[in-house]
Amino acid sequence: MAGVRRASTKSGRLAQPQPSARAARHRASRAHRVEPARECLSRVARILVYCGFSPQTLSREFQGICQALREPARACDPARFSYFADLPHIMSYWYSDPEYLDPSGAPVPLPLSGRGPSLSALIQRVLPDENPASVADALVQFEGVRRHKGVYVPMQRYLAFSERSAGVHGLNTLLGVLGTVEHNVASPRASRILARTAVNPSYPASLSPLFHRWVKKLADKLLKNADNYMELREGRDKRGPRVRLGLSILGFETPLASETLLPHQPNQTGRKERGGAKGVPRGNRRPTAKRRPGDA
């Protein structure tokens, strides 16, 4: 049996052994867990640096921001990113593929498996490596489907994600938005990706909920048309490279840098106005009689 040669240092001590395969796998797994966060931070950093901010200043600022935050109650699982991003696509197929529609164009109830159209066959198109029964349970949990007499009945084309899964879905959206912004700030005009914004610089905060409800109806129609457009063309070029193509519509609200209060407008900071009771100007207050000794 051949002897095993050990590496040694000049002092005679044994050198540190090479990292084991298990340790290497642990590091790779850890790197995979932080990969989405690293991508998000790297895109934000490149955008800010491109806009003229110092990398050293950004590093100090980010360190201070993180020190003020608490550790999350649950660790993120980036392995589920693609799962939550692709889950709604099952419903898109269900609502658009003629094989899964009745004569009126409505999606038909499906068994989990069996001959002919089935929910498992739809799931296989989108998430071939997942357990169909588990995916079906997720569709029920997220209110896209309900079970009825042994079949799955579609309820709506969209899914209502839970608080935790919505965070993962939101991070996917954020990465897409950051990717578009980074591409556009560093690319010539001819190759820029769609990025259009309508902004009103001074809009009543009390009316913003009405705006969000109104624009949501418009967005639902546009996203449905965009989804159908992509589905009709996703199988045309099966040999070329693939990309995750998407469209996001985001409303936003940002506070004004400085706000001028109207005469009868409550103080936004919650502090009492000087010289006035409950925000009423001094000149509009009723005079009060002075109390004299002996008055009740």
Secondary structure, DSSP 8 states (H G I E B T S, - for coil): -------B-TTS-B------HHHHHHHHHHHHHHHHHHHHHHHHHHHHHHTT--HHHHHHHHHHHHHTS---SS---GGGHHHHHHHHHHHHHHHH-GGGB-TTS-B--B-SSSSSS-HHHHHHHH-TTS-HHHHHHHHHHTTSEEEETTEEEE--SS----HHHHHHHHHHHHHHHHHHHHHHHTS-GGG---------SS--GGGHHHHHHHHHHHHHHHHHHHHHHHHHHTTS-SSS----------------SS----TTS--TTS---TTSSTT--GGGS-------TT--
